[in-house]
Amino acid sequence: QKRHAVSALKGIGFRVLAGGDSYNDVSMLKEADAGFFFCPPDSIVQEFPQFPVARSYAEFQEHIGRAGGFPS
């Protein structure tokens, strides 16, 4: 469902940045223009190394800023 929501938003012209912390978020992160993990378990980080990892809110904001979401 999360992936479908991202797809729908992109379909009407939105640029989508997404954050998640678990396996159920991976399809959403793949669909988003930029996806990030926030405090995920190490196993998911190893399995999906293509997604940046934030271990704090400050790091999460930095990832969003680098992706063009807002100035960090």
N, CA, C and O atoms as a Tripos MOL2 file, in Angstrom:
@<TRIPOS>MOLECULE
protein
  288   287    72     0     0
PROTEIN
NO_CHARGES

@<TRIPOS>ATOM
      1 N           0.8120   -1.1970    0.0000 N.3       1 GLN1
      2 CA          0.0000    0.0000    0.0000 C.3       1 GLN1
      3 C           0.8550    1.2610    0.0000 C.2       1 GLN1
      4 O           0.5170    2.2420   -0.6620 O.2       1 GLN1
      5 N           1.9580    1.2390    0.7380 N.am      2 LYS2
      6 CA          2.8190    2.4210    0.7860 C.3       2 LYS2
      7 C           3.4040    2.7000   -0.5930 C.2       2 LYS2
      8 O           3.4820    3.8510   -1.0210 O.2       2 LYS2
      9 N           3.8150    1.6350   -1.2870 N.am      3 ARG3
     10 CA          4.3690    1.8000   -2.6330 C.3       3 ARG3
     11 C           3.3260    2.4010   -3.5650 C.2       3 ARG3
     12 O           3.6470    3.2540   -4.3930 O.2       3 ARG3
     13 N           2.0960    1.9650   -3.4360 N.am      4 HIS4
     14 CA          1.0270    2.4910   -4.2870 C.3       4 HIS4
     15 C           0.7740    3.9660   -3.9990 C.2       4 HIS4
     16 O           0.5130    4.7430   -4.9180 O.2       4 HIS4
     17 N           0.8480    4.3510   -2.7490 N.am      5 ALA5
     18 CA          0.6720    5.7650   -2.3960 C.3       5 ALA5
     19 C           1.7810    6.6090   -3.0100 C.2       5 ALA5
     20 O           1.5210    7.6830   -3.5520 O.2       5 ALA5
     21 N           3.0190    6.1240   -2.9270 N.am      6 VAL6
     22 CA          4.1420    6.8500   -3.5260 C.3       6 VAL6
     23 C           3.9560    6.9440   -5.0350 C.2       6 VAL6
     24 O           4.1560    8.0060   -5.6250 O.2       6 VAL6
     25 N           3.5770    5.8440   -5.6510 N.am      7 SER7
     26 CA          3.3550    5.8290   -7.0970 C.3       7 SER7
     27 C           2.2680    6.8200   -7.5060 C.2       7 SER7
     28 O           2.4080    7.5270   -8.5040 O.2       7 SER7
     29 N           1.1920    6.8680   -6.7370 N.am      8 ALA8
     30 CA          0.1010    7.8010   -7.0400 C.3       8 ALA8
     31 C           0.5620    9.2470   -6.9170 C.2       8 ALA8
     32 O           0.2210   10.0800   -7.7570 O.2       8 ALA8
     33 N           1.3260    9.5500   -5.8850 N.am      9 LEU9
     34 CA          1.8360   10.9160   -5.7170 C.3       9 LEU9
     35 C           2.7690   11.2960   -6.8590 C.2       9 LEU9
     36 O           2.7020   12.4120   -7.3720 O.2       9 LEU9
     37 N           3.6370   10.3740   -7.2560 N.am     10 LYS10
     38 CA          4.5250   10.6480   -8.3840 C.3      10 LYS10
     39 C           3.7190   10.8330   -9.6710 C.2      10 LYS10
     40 O           4.0740   11.6400  -10.5300 O.2      10 LYS10
     41 N           2.6370   10.0770   -9.7870 N.am     11 GLY11
     42 CA          1.7980   10.1550  -10.9730 C.3      11 GLY11
     43 C           1.1260   11.4970  -11.1710 C.2      11 GLY11
     44 O           0.7630   11.8520  -12.2920 O.2      11 GLY11
     45 N           0.9570   12.2470  -10.0930 N.am     12 ILE12
     46 CA          0.3530   13.5810  -10.2260 C.3      12 ILE12
     47 C           1.3970   14.6880  -10.0790 C.2      12 ILE12
     48 O           1.0710   15.8500   -9.8360 O.2      12 ILE12
     49 N           2.6680   14.2900  -10.2360 N.am     13 GLY13
     50 CA          3.7140   15.2900  -10.3340 C.3      13 GLY13
     51 C           4.5100   15.6110   -9.0880 C.2      13 GLY13
     52 O           5.3580   16.5040   -9.1140 O.2      13 GLY13
     53 N           4.2590   14.9050   -7.9980 N.am     14 PHE14
     54 CA          5.0300   15.1610   -6.7860 C.3      14 PHE14
     55 C           6.3750   14.4390   -6.8490 C.2      14 PHE14
     56 O           6.4830   13.3510   -7.4150 O.2      14 PHE14
     57 N           7.3750   15.0460   -6.2730 N.am     15 ARG15
     58 CA          8.6590   14.3880   -6.0400 C.3      15 ARG15
     59 C           8.5670   13.8120   -4.6310 C.2      15 ARG15
     60 O           8.2400   14.5290   -3.6850 O.2      15 ARG15
     61 N           8.8570   12.5170   -4.4900 N.am     16 VAL16
     62 CA          8.6150   11.8390   -3.2240 C.3      16 VAL16
     63 C           9.9210   11.3830   -2.5760 C.2      16 VAL16
     64 O          10.7220   10.6760   -3.1860 O.2      16 VAL16
     65 N          10.1140   11.8040   -1.3290 N.am     17 LEU17
     66 CA         11.1900   11.3120   -0.4780 C.3      17 LEU17
     67 C          10.5270   10.4550    0.5890 C.2      17 LEU17
     68 O           9.5050   10.8450    1.1550 O.2      17 LEU17
     69 N          11.1030    9.2890    0.8650 N.am     18 ALA18
     70 CA         10.4590    8.3760    1.8110 C.3      18 ALA18
     71 C          11.4660    7.8480    2.8200 C.2      18 ALA18
     72 O          12.6370    7.6330    2.5080 O.2      18 ALA18
     73 N          10.9830    7.6460    4.0290 N.am     19 GLY19
     74 CA         11.8000    7.0630    5.0820 C.3      19 GLY19
     75 C          11.0980    5.8690    5.6770 C.2      19 GLY19
     76 O           9.8790    5.8730    5.8490 O.2      19 GLY19
     77 N          11.8700    4.8470    5.9910 N.am     20 GLY20
     78 CA         11.2970    3.6600    6.5960 C.3      20 GLY20
     79 C          12.3090    2.9700    7.4820 C.2      20 GLY20
     80 O          13.4850    3.3310    7.5090 O.2      20 GLY20
     81 N          11.8320    1.9660    8.2120 N.am     21 ASP21
     82 CA         12.7210    1.2990    9.1600 C.3      21 ASP21
     83 C          12.6780   -0.2220    9.0900 C.2      21 ASP21
     84 O          13.3220   -0.8890    9.9000 O.2      21 ASP21
     85 N          11.9320   -0.7860    8.1370 N.am     22 SER22
     86 CA         11.7590   -2.2310    8.1560 C.3      22 SER22
     87 C          11.5040   -2.7790    6.7560 C.2      22 SER22
     88 O          11.3970   -2.0320    5.7840 O.2      22 SER22
     89 N          11.4100   -4.1100    6.6830 N.am     23 TYR23
     90 CA         11.1970   -4.7740    5.4040 C.3      23 TYR23
     91 C           9.9160   -4.3210    4.7210 C.2      23 TYR23
     92 O           9.8650   -4.2510    3.4930 O.2      23 TYR23
     93 N           8.8910   -4.0140    5.4900 N.am     24 ASN24
     94 CA          7.6200   -3.6150    4.8800 C.3      24 ASN24
     95 C           7.7160   -2.2540    4.1980 C.2      24 ASN24
     96 O           6.7780   -1.8490    3.5110 O.2      24 ASN24
     97 N           8.8180   -1.5440    4.3710 N.am     25 ASP25
     98 CA          9.0020   -0.2370    3.7480 C.3      25 ASP25
     99 C           9.8480   -0.2830    2.4760 C.2      25 ASP25
    100 O           9.9250    0.7120    1.7560 O.2      25 ASP25
    101 N          10.4770   -1.4130    2.1890 N.am     26 VAL26
    102 CA         11.4370   -1.4870    1.0870 C.3      26 VAL26
    103 C          10.8030   -1.1550   -0.2600 C.2      26 VAL26
    104 O          11.3930   -0.4030   -1.0360 O.2      26 VAL26
    105 N           9.6320   -1.6840   -0.5600 N.am     27 SER27
    106 CA          9.0170   -1.3930   -1.8630 C.3      27 SER27
    107 C           8.6870    0.0910   -1.9880 C.2      27 SER27
    108 O           8.7930    0.6550   -3.0770 O.2      27 SER27
    109 N           8.2910    0.7290   -0.8970 N.am     28 MET28
    110 CA          8.0290    2.1730   -0.9030 C.3      28 MET28
    111 C           9.3240    2.9380   -1.1680 C.2      28 MET28
    112 O           9.3390    3.8720   -1.9700 O.2      28 MET28
    113 N          10.4030    2.5490   -0.5020 N.am     29 LEU29
    114 CA         11.6780    3.2350   -0.6790 C.3      29 LEU29
    115 C          12.1810    3.0890   -2.1100 C.2      29 LEU29
    116 O          12.7500    4.0270   -2.6690 O.2      29 LEU29
    117 N          11.9750    1.9170   -2.7030 N.am     30 LYS30
    118 CA         12.3840    1.6980   -4.0920 C.3      30 LYS30
    119 C          11.5790    2.5650   -5.0510 C.2      30 LYS30
    120 O          12.1210    3.0640   -6.0370 O.2      30 LYS30
    121 N          10.3130    2.7480   -4.7790 N.am     31 GLU31
    122 CA          9.4290    3.5300   -5.6480 C.3      31 GLU31
    123 C           9.6750    5.0280   -5.5210 C.2      31 GLU31
    124 O           9.4770    5.7700   -6.4840 O.2      31 GLU31
    125 N          10.0980    5.4760   -4.3640 N.am     32 ALA32
    126 CA         10.3030    6.9110   -4.1110 C.3      32 ALA32
    127 C          11.4580    7.4530   -4.9490 C.2      32 ALA32
    128 O          12.3240    6.7040   -5.3990 O.2      32 ALA32
    129 N          11.4510    8.7570   -5.1460 N.am     33 ASP33
    130 CA         12.5660    9.4050   -5.8340 C.3      33 ASP33
    131 C          13.8430    9.2940   -5.0090 C.2      33 ASP33
    132 O          14.9390    9.1920   -5.5600 O.2      33 ASP33
    133 N          13.7000    9.3140   -3.7060 N.am     34 ALA34
    134 CA         14.8210    9.0980   -2.7890 C.3      34 ALA34
    135 C          14.2760    8.3960   -1.5580 C.2      34 ALA34
    136 O          13.2690    8.8130   -0.9860 O.2      34 ALA34
    137 N          14.9470    7.3290   -1.1570 N.am     35 GLY35
    138 CA         14.5130    6.5730    0.0110 C.3      35 GLY35
    139 C          15.6320    6.4220    1.0110 C.2      35 GLY35
    140 O          16.8000    6.3190    0.6360 O.2      35 GLY35
    141 N          15.2810    6.4100    2.2800 N.am     36 PHE36
    142 CA         16.2490    6.3390    3.3700 C.3      36 PHE36
    143 C          15.7290    5.4080    4.4570 C.2      36 PHE36
    144 O          14.5230    5.2860    4.6700 O.2      36 PHE36
    145 N          16.6580    4.7590    5.1360 N.am     37 PHE37
    146 CA         16.2970    4.0090    6.3310 C.3      37 PHE37
    147 C          16.5130    4.8920    7.5490 C.2      37 PHE37
    148 O          17.4700    5.6640    7.6120 O.2      37 PHE37
    149 N          15.6080    4.7660    8.5150 N.am     38 PHE38
    150 CA         15.7440    5.4850    9.7800 C.3      38 PHE38
    151 C          15.7680    4.4680   10.9120 C.2      38 PHE38
    152 O          14.7660    3.8100   11.1910 O.2      38 PHE38
    153 N          16.9080    4.3480   11.5540 N.am     39 CYS39
    154 CA         17.1080    3.4230   12.6850 C.3      39 CYS39
    155 C          16.6520    1.9920   12.3790 C.2      39 CYS39
    156 O          15.9050    1.3980   13.1560 O.2      39 CYS39
    157 N          17.1020    1.4430   11.2490 N.am     40 PRO40
    158 CA         16.6920    0.0780   10.9110 C.3      40 PRO40
    159 C          17.5690   -0.9550   11.6120 C.2      40 PRO40
    160 O          18.6410   -0.6180   12.1150 O.2      40 PRO40
    161 N          17.1210   -2.2120   11.6500 N.am     41 PRO41
    162 CA         17.9880   -3.2750   12.1520 C.3      41 PRO41
    163 C          19.1700   -3.4760   11.1940 C.2      41 PRO41
    164 O          19.0550   -3.2160    9.9960 O.2      41 PRO41
    165 N          20.2820   -3.9300   11.7190 N.am     42 ASP42
    166 CA         21.4820   -4.1230   10.8950 C.3      42 ASP42
    167 C          21.2480   -5.0920    9.7400 C.2      42 ASP42
    168 O          21.8390   -4.9310    8.6720 O.2      42 ASP42
    169 N          20.4040   -6.0820    9.9370 N.am     43 SER43
    170 CA         20.1600   -7.0710    8.8830 C.3      43 SER43
    171 C          19.5730   -6.4350    7.6300 C.2      43 SER43
    172 O          19.9430   -6.8130    6.5180 O.2      43 SER43
    173 N          18.6770   -5.4890    7.7870 N.am     44 ILE44
    174 CA         18.0720   -4.8380    6.6240 C.3      44 ILE44
    175 C          19.0690   -3.8950    5.9430 C.2      44 ILE44
    176 O          19.0360   -3.7310    4.7230 O.2      44 ILE44
    177 N          19.9430   -3.2830    6.7190 N.am     45 VAL45
    178 CA         20.9820   -2.4150    6.1500 C.3      45 VAL45
    179 C          21.9040   -3.2390    5.2610 C.2      45 VAL45
    180 O          22.2680   -2.8030    4.1690 O.2      45 VAL45
    181 N          22.2800   -4.4200    5.7210 N.am     46 GLN46
    182 CA         23.1630   -5.2910    4.9460 C.3      46 GLN46
    183 C          22.4770   -5.8150    3.6930 C.2      46 GLN46
    184 O          23.1190   -5.9740    2.6550 O.2      46 GLN46
    185 N          21.2000   -6.0790    3.7800 N.am     47 GLU47
    186 CA         20.4690   -6.6320    2.6410 C.3      47 GLU47
    187 C          20.1390   -5.5850    1.5800 C.2      47 GLU47
    188 O          20.0260   -5.9160    0.4000 O.2      47 GLU47
    189 N          19.9850   -4.3290    1.9890 N.am     48 PHE48
    190 CA         19.6140   -3.2580    1.0620 C.3      48 PHE48
    191 C          20.5870   -2.0840    1.1930 C.2      48 PHE48
    192 O          20.2020   -1.0080    1.6520 O.2      48 PHE48
    193 N          21.8460   -2.2880    0.7910 N.am     49 PRO49
    194 CA         22.8610   -1.2430    0.9750 C.3      49 PRO49
    195 C          22.6580   -0.0180    0.0860 C.2      49 PRO49
    196 O          23.3410    0.9900    0.2680 O.2      49 PRO49
    197 N          21.7420   -0.0860   -0.8620 N.am     50 GLN50
    198 CA         21.5110    1.0530   -1.7510 C.3      50 GLN50
    199 C          20.8150    2.2210   -1.0550 C.2      50 GLN50
    200 O          20.7940    3.3320   -1.5850 O.2      50 GLN50
    201 N          20.2470    1.9820    0.1240 N.am     51 PHE51
    202 CA         19.5390    3.0480    0.8250 C.3      51 PHE51
    203 C          20.4110    3.6460    1.9220 C.2      51 PHE51
    204 O          20.9540    2.9130    2.7490 O.2      51 PHE51
    205 N          20.5490    4.9700    1.9400 N.am     52 PRO52
    206 CA         21.2830    5.6150    3.0270 C.3      52 PRO52
    207 C          20.5980    5.3380    4.3680 C.2      52 PRO52
    208 O          19.3850    5.1410    4.4350 O.2      52 PRO52
    209 N          21.3970    5.3280    5.4230 N.am     53 VAL53
    210 CA         20.8920    5.0330    6.7640 C.3      53 VAL53
    211 C          21.0950    6.2350    7.6680 C.2      53 VAL53
    212 O          22.1740    6.8250    7.7080 O.2      53 VAL53
    213 N          20.0490    6.5870    8.3900 N.am     54 ALA54
    214 CA         20.1270    7.6400    9.4070 C.3      54 ALA54
    215 C          19.9020    6.9890   10.7630 C.2      54 ALA54
    216 O          18.9760    6.1970   10.9410 O.2      54 ALA54
    217 N          20.7540    7.3290   11.7090 N.am     55 ARG55
    218 CA         20.6230    6.7890   13.0660 C.3      55 ARG55
    219 C          20.1300    7.8410   14.0530 C.2      55 ARG55
    220 O          20.0090    7.5790   15.2500 O.2      55 ARG55
    221 N          19.8470    9.0440   13.5300 N.am     56 SER56
    222 CA         19.3130   10.1220   14.3740 C.3      56 SER56
    223 C          18.4510   11.0170   13.4900 C.2      56 SER56
    224 O          18.5200   10.9520   12.2630 O.2      56 SER56
    225 N          17.6370   11.8530   14.1350 N.am     57 TYR57
    226 CA         16.8220   12.7930   13.3600 C.3      57 TYR57
    227 C          17.6960   13.7720   12.5980 C.2      57 TYR57
    228 O          17.3600   14.1630   11.4800 O.2      57 TYR57
    229 N          18.8120   14.1730   13.1890 N.am     58 ALA58
    230 CA         19.7210   15.0970   12.5050 C.3      58 ALA58
    231 C          20.2730   14.4640   11.2290 C.2      58 ALA58
    232 O          20.3300   15.1190   10.1890 O.2      58 ALA58
    233 N          20.6760   13.2040   11.3000 N.am     59 GLU59
    234 CA         21.1550   12.5050   10.1020 C.3      59 GLU59
    235 C          20.0460   12.3620    9.0670 C.2      59 GLU59
    236 O          20.2900   12.5050    7.8690 O.2      59 GLU59
    237 N          18.8360   12.0830    9.5210 N.am     60 PHE60
    238 CA         17.7060   11.9530    8.5980 C.3      60 PHE60
    239 C          17.4730   13.2710    7.8620 C.2      60 PHE60
    240 O          17.2430   13.2760    6.6530 O.2      60 PHE60
    241 N          17.5310   14.3700    8.5780 N.am     61 GLN61
    242 CA         17.3780   15.6860    7.9560 C.3      61 GLN61
    243 C          18.4870   15.9470    6.9460 C.2      61 GLN61
    244 O          18.2400   16.5350    5.8930 O.2      61 GLN61
    245 N          19.7000   15.5160    7.2550 N.am     62 GLU62
    246 CA         20.8090   15.6890    6.3150 C.3      62 GLU62
    247 C          20.5490   14.9280    5.0210 C.2      62 GLU62
    248 O          20.7840   15.4560    3.9350 O.2      62 GLU62
    249 N          20.0670   13.6950    5.1270 N.am     63 HIS63
    250 CA         19.7570   12.9050    3.9310 C.3      63 HIS63
    251 C          18.6710   13.5960    3.1040 C.2      63 HIS63
    252 O          18.7700   13.6660    1.8790 O.2      63 HIS63
    253 N          17.6560   14.0950    3.7620 N.am     64 ILE64
    254 CA         16.5770   14.7910    3.0560 C.3      64 ILE64
    255 C          17.1240   16.0380    2.3720 C.2      64 ILE64
    256 O          16.7850   16.3150    1.2220 O.2      64 ILE64
    257 N          17.9610   16.7830    3.0680 N.am     65 GLY65
    258 CA         18.5640   17.9740    2.4790 C.3      65 GLY65
    259 C          19.4060   17.6470    1.2620 C.2      65 GLY65
    260 O          19.3330   18.3470    0.2520 O.2      65 GLY65
    261 N          20.2070   16.5900    1.3440 N.am     66 ARG66
    262 CA         21.0440   16.1920    0.2030 C.3      66 ARG66
    263 C          20.1950   15.7530   -0.9820 C.2      66 ARG66
    264 O          20.5970   15.9150   -2.1340 O.2      66 ARG66
    265 N          19.0280   15.2010   -0.7010 N.am     67 ALA67
    266 CA         18.1330   14.7630   -1.7730 C.3      67 ALA67
    267 C          17.3270   15.9260   -2.3460 C.2      67 ALA67
    268 O          16.5550   15.7480   -3.2890 O.2      67 ALA67
    269 N          17.5080   17.1080   -1.7780 N.am     68 GLY68
    270 CA         16.8070   18.2810   -2.2870 C.3      68 GLY68
    271 C          15.4860   18.5530   -1.6200 C.2      68 GLY68
    272 O          14.7090   19.3750   -2.1070 O.2      68 GLY68
    273 N          15.2030   17.8740   -0.5010 N.am     69 GLY69
    274 CA         13.9240   18.0560    0.1790 C.3      69 GLY69
    275 C          13.7980   19.3820    0.8920 C.2      69 GLY69
    276 O          12.7610   20.0400    0.8100 O.2      69 GLY69
    277 N          14.8430   19.7780    1.5900 N.am     70 PHE70
    278 CA         14.8970   21.0860    2.2340 C.3      70 PHE70
    279 C          16.3340   21.3340    2.6690 C.2      70 PHE70
    280 O          17.1040   20.3840    2.8100 O.2      70 PHE70
    281 N          16.7050   22.5700    2.8800 N.am     71 PRO71
    282 CA         18.0890   22.8490    3.2850 C.3      71 PRO71
    283 C          18.3980   22.2020    4.6280 C.2      71 PRO71
    284 O          17.5760   22.2320    5.5440 O.2      71 PRO71
    285 N          19.5910   21.6180    4.7400 N.am     72 SER72
    286 CA         19.9660   20.9790    6.0050 C.3      72 SER72
    287 C          20.6380   21.9690    6.9320 C.2      72 SER72
    288 O          21.0230   21.6090    8.0440 O.2      72 SER72
@<TRIPOS>BOND
     1     1     2 1
     2     2     3 1
     3     3     4 2
     4     3     5 am
     5     5     6 1
     6     6     7 1
     7     7     8 2
     8     7     9 am
     9     9    10 1
    10    10    11 1
    11    11    12 2
    12    11    13 am
    13    13    14 1
    14    14    15 1
    15    15    16 2
    16    15    17 am
    17    17    18 1
    18    18    19 1
    19    19    20 2
    20    19    21 am
    21    21    22 1
    22    22    23 1
    23    23    24 2
    24    23    25 am
    25    25    26 1
    26    26    27 1
    27    27    28 2
    28    27    29 am
    29    29    30 1
    30    30    31 1
    31    31    32 2
    32    31    33 am
    33    33    34 1
    34    34    35 1
    35    35    36 2
    36    35    37 am
    37    37    38 1
    38    38    39 1
    39    39    40 2
    40    39    41 am
    41    41    42 1
    42    42    43 1
    43    43    44 2
    44    43    45 am
    45    45    46 1
    46    46    47 1
    47    47    48 2
    48    47    49 am
    49    49    50 1
    50    50    51 1
    51    51    52 2
    52    51    53 am
    53    53    54 1
    54    54    55 1
    55    55    56 2
    56    55    57 am
    57    57    58 1
    58    58    59 1
    59    59    60 2
    60    59    61 am
    61    61    62 1
    62    62    63 1
    63    63    64 2
    64    63    65 am
    65    65    66 1
    66    66    67 1
    67    67    68 2
    68    67    69 am
    69    69    70 1
    70    70    71 1
    71    71    72 2
    72    71    73 am
    73    73    74 1
    74    74    75 1
    75    75    76 2
    76    75    77 am
    77    77    78 1
    78    78    79 1
    79    79    80 2
    80    79    81 am
    81    81    82 1
    82    82    83 1
    83    83    84 2
    84    83    85 am
    85    85    86 1
    86    86    87 1
    87    87    88 2
    88    87    89 am
    89    89    90 1
    90    90    91 1
    91    91    92 2
    92    91    93 am
    93    93    94 1
    94    94    95 1
    95    95    96 2
    96    95    97 am
    97    97    98 1
    98    98    99 1
    99    99   100 2
   100    99   101 am
   101   101   102 1
   102   102   103 1
   103   103   104 2
   104   103   105 am
   105   105   106 1
   106   106   107 1
   107   107   108 2
   108   107   109 am
   109   109   110 1
   110   110   111 1
   111   111   112 2
   112   111   113 am
   113   113   114 1
   114   114   115 1
   115   115   116 2
   116   115   117 am
   117   117   118 1
   118   118   119 1
   119   119   120 2
   120   119   121 am
   121   121   122 1
   122   122   123 1
   123   123   124 2
   124   123   125 am
   125   125   126 1
   126   126   127 1
   127   127   128 2
   128   127   129 am
   129   129   130 1
   130   130   131 1
   131   131   132 2
   132   131   133 am
   133   133   134 1
   134   134   135 1
   135   135   136 2
   136   135   137 am
   137   137   138 1
   138   138   139 1
   139   139   140 2
   140   139   141 am
   141   141   142 1
   142   142   143 1
   143   143   144 2
   144   143   145 am
   145   145   146 1
   146   146   147 1
   147   147   148 2
   148   147   149 am
   149   149   150 1
   150   150   151 1
   151   151   152 2
   152   151   153 am
   153   153   154 1
   154   154   155 1
   155   155   156 2
   156   155   157 am
   157   157   158 1
   158   158   159 1
   159   159   160 2
   160   159   161 am
   161   161   162 1
   162   162   163 1
   163   163   164 2
   164   163   165 am
   165   165   166 1
   166   166   167 1
   167   167   168 2
   168   167   169 am
   169   169   170 1
   170   170   171 1
   171   171   172 2
   172   171   173 am
   173   173   174 1
   174   174   175 1
   175   175   176 2
   176   175   177 am
   177   177   178 1
   178   178   179 1
   179   179   180 2
   180   179   181 am
   181   181   182 1
   182   182   183 1
   183   183   184 2
   184   183   185 am
   185   185   186 1
   186   186   187 1
   187   187   188 2
   188   187   189 am
   189   189   190 1
   190   190   191 1
   191   191   192 2
   192   191   193 am
   193   193   194 1
   194   194   195 1
   195   195   196 2
   196   195   197 am
   197   197   198 1
   198   198   199 1
   199   199   200 2
   200   199   201 am
   201   201   202 1
   202   202   203 1
   203   203   204 2
   204   203   205 am
   205   205   206 1
   206   206   207 1
   207   207   208 2
   208   207   209 am
   209   209   210 1
   210   210   211 1
   211   211   212 2
   212   211   213 am
   213   213   214 1
   214   214   215 1
   215   215   216 2
   216   215   217 am
   217   217   218 1
   218   218   219 1
   219   219   220 2
   220   219   221 am
   221   221   222 1
   222   222   223 1
   223   223   224 2
   224   223   225 am
   225   225   226 1
   226   226   227 1
   227   227   228 2
   228   227   229 am
   229   229   230 1
   230   230   231 1
   231   231   232 2
   232   231   233 am
   233   233   234 1
   234   234   235 1
   235   235   236 2
   236   235   237 am
   237   237   238 1
   238   238   239 1
   239   239   240 2
   240   239   241 am
   241   241   242 1
   242   242   243 1
   243   243   244 2
   244   243   245 am
   245   245   246 1
   246   246   247 1
   247   247   248 2
   248   247   249 am
   249   249   250 1
   250   250   251 1
   251   251   252 2
   252   251   253 am
   253   253   254 1
   254   254   255 1
   255   255   256 2
   256   255   257 am
   257   257   258 1
   258   258   259 1
   259   259   260 2
   260   259   261 am
   261   261   262 1
   262   262   263 1
   263   263   264 2
   264   263   265 am
   265   265   266 1
   266   266   267 1
   267   267   268 2
   268   267   269 am
   269   269   270 1
   270   270   271 1
   271   271   272 2
   272   271   273 am
   273   273   274 1
   274   274   275 1
   275   275   276 2
   276   275   277 am
   277   277   278 1
   278   278   279 1
   279   279   280 2
   280   279   281 am
   281   281   282 1
   282   282   283 1
   283   283   284 2
   284   283   285 am
   285   285   286 1
   286   286   287 1
   287   287   288 2
@<TRIPOS>SUBSTRUCTURE
     1 GLN1         2 RESIDUE 1 A GLN
     2 LYS2         6 RESIDUE 1 A LYS
     3 ARG3        10 RESIDUE 1 A ARG
     4 HIS4        14 RESIDUE 1 A HIS
     5 ALA5        18 RESIDUE 1 A ALA
     6 VAL6        22 RESIDUE 1 A VAL
     7 SER7        26 RESIDUE 1 A SER
     8 ALA8        30 RESIDUE 1 A ALA
     9 LEU9        34 RESIDUE 1 A LEU
    10 LYS10       38 RESIDUE 1 A LYS
    11 GLY11       42 RESIDUE 1 A GLY
    12 ILE12       46 RESIDUE 1 A ILE
    13 GLY13       50 RESIDUE 1 A GLY
    14 PHE14       54 RESIDUE 1 A PHE
    15 ARG15       58 RESIDUE 1 A ARG
    16 VAL16       62 RESIDUE 1 A VAL
    17 LEU17       66 RESIDUE 1 A LEU
    18 ALA18       70 RESIDUE 1 A ALA
    19 GLY19       74 RESIDUE 1 A GLY
    20 GLY20       78 RESIDUE 1 A GLY
    21 ASP21       82 RESIDUE 1 A ASP
    22 SER22       86 RESIDUE 1 A SER
    23 TYR23       90 RESIDUE 1 A TYR
    24 ASN24       94 RESIDUE 1 A ASN
    25 ASP25       98 RESIDUE 1 A ASP
    26 VAL26      102 RESIDUE 1 A VAL
    27 SER27      106 RESIDUE 1 A SER
    28 MET28      110 RESIDUE 1 A MET
    29 LEU29      114 RESIDUE 1 A LEU
    30 LYS30      118 RESIDUE 1 A LYS
    31 GLU31      122 RESIDUE 1 A GLU
    32 ALA32      126 RESIDUE 1 A ALA
    33 ASP33      130 RESIDUE 1 A ASP
    34 ALA34      134 RESIDUE 1 A ALA
    35 GLY35      138 RESIDUE 1 A GLY
    36 PHE36      142 RESIDUE 1 A PHE
    37 PHE37      146 RESIDUE 1 A PHE
    38 PHE38      150 RESIDUE 1 A PHE
    39 CYS39      154 RESIDUE 1 A CYS
    40 PRO40      158 RESIDUE 1 A PRO
    41 PRO41      162 RESIDUE 1 A PRO
    42 ASP42      166 RESIDUE 1 A ASP
    43 SER43      170 RESIDUE 1 A SER
    44 ILE44      174 RESIDUE 1 A ILE
    45 VAL45      178 RESIDUE 1 A VAL
    46 GLN46      182 RESIDUE 1 A GLN
    47 GLU47      186 RESIDUE 1 A GLU
    48 PHE48      190 RESIDUE 1 A PHE
    49 PRO49      194 RESIDUE 1 A PRO
    50 GLN50      198 RESIDUE 1 A GLN
    51 PHE51      202 RESIDUE 1 A PHE
    52 PRO52      206 RESIDUE 1 A PRO
    53 VAL53      210 RESIDUE 1 A VAL
    54 ALA54      214 RESIDUE 1 A ALA
    55 ARG55      218 RESIDUE 1 A ARG
    56 SER56      222 RESIDUE 1 A SER
    57 TYR57      226 RESIDUE 1 A TYR
    58 ALA58      230 RESIDUE 1 A ALA
    59 GLU59      234 RESIDUE 1 A GLU
    60 PHE60      238 RESIDUE 1 A PHE
    61 GLN61      242 RESIDUE 1 A GLN
    62 GLU62      246 RESIDUE 1 A GLU
    63 HIS63      250 RESIDUE 1 A HIS
    64 ILE64      254 RESIDUE 1 A ILE
    65 GLY65      258 RESIDUE 1 A GLY
    66 ARG66      262 RESIDUE 1 A ARG
    67 ALA67      266 RESIDUE 1 A ALA
    68 GLY68      270 RESIDUE 1 A GLY
    69 GLY69      274 RESIDUE 1 A GLY
    70 PHE70      278 RESIDUE 1 A PHE
    71 PRO71      282 RESIDUE 1 A PRO
    72 SER72      286 RESIDUE 1 A SER
